Amino acid sequence: MCSPSRRAFFWESLVRLRYLGEKYVPLCCEYGGIIEKAIIENKYWFDNLFGSIVPWNDSFVVTGKFVWVSCSGIP
């Protein structure tokens, strides 16, 4: 299992997070097998952070988006 400092280095140097819409966040890495290995080695950590982890599928479609709106001057 990775130590917290090793995990932070791993995230910052190899893995990119992208907001896809709704509650979806793909994990992207240029090097094959890195994310899969990290998930296996740190299963407890990933399970507590994400509701589910599934491999990418090209037919995946986001059906909605979350939006935060800031309004000033409205009572």
C-alpha positions in Angstrom: 0.0 0.0 0.0 1.3 3.5 -0.9 2.1 5.9 1.9 0.2 9.3 1.8 3.3 11.1 0.5 3.9 8.5 -2.2 0.3 8.6 -3.2 0.4 12.4 -3.5 3.4 12.1 -5.7 1.7 9.5 -7.8 -1.3 11.6 -8.4 0.6 14.8 -9.2 3.1 13.2 -11.6 1.1 10.6 -13.5 -2.7 10.8 -13.2 -5.0 13.6 -14.3 -8.6 14.0 -13.1 -11.2 15.5 -15.4 -14.7 16.6 -14.5 -17.0 14.8 -17.0 -20.4 16.0 -15.7 -22.9 14.9 -13.1 -20.9 12.9 -10.5 -18.3 11.4 -13.0 -14.6 11.9 -12.8 -12.4 10.0 -15.2 -8.9 9.2 -14.2 -6.5 9.6 -17.1 -2.9 8.4 -17.4 -0.6 8.2 -20.4 1.1 5.0 -19.2 -0.9 1.8 -19.5 -1.7 -0.2 -16.4 -0.7 2.5 -13.9 -4.3 3.3 -12.7 -5.3 -0.4 -12.6 -2.2 -1.2 -10.5 -2.8 1.8 -8.1 -6.5 0.7 -7.6 -5.4 -2.8 -6.8 -2.7 -1.8 -4.4 -4.8 0.9 -2.7 -8.3 -0.7 -2.8 -9.4 0.6 0.6 -8.4 4.2 -0.2 -10.2 4.2 -3.6 -13.3 2.5 -2.3 -13.6 5.2 0.4 -13.1 8.0 -2.2 -15.2 6.8 -5.1 -18.7 5.3 -5.1 -17.7 3.0 -8.0 -14.8 2.5 -10.3 -15.4 1.1 -13.8 -13.2 0.9 -16.9 -13.8 3.5 -19.6 -16.3 2.6 -22.3 -16.6 4.6 -25.5 -20.4 4.4 -25.4 -20.6 6.1 -22.0 -22.8 9.3 -22.1 -23.4 11.9 -19.4 -27.0 12.8 -19.3 -26.9 15.9 -17.0 -24.7 18.4 -15.4 -24.4 20.0 -11.9 -24.3 23.8 -11.9 -23.5 26.2 -9.1 -25.0 29.7 -9.5 -24.0 32.7 -7.4 -26.6 35.5 -7.3 -26.0 38.7 -5.4 -28.7 41.2 -4.4 -31.6 38.7 -4.3 -33.5 38.8 -1.0 
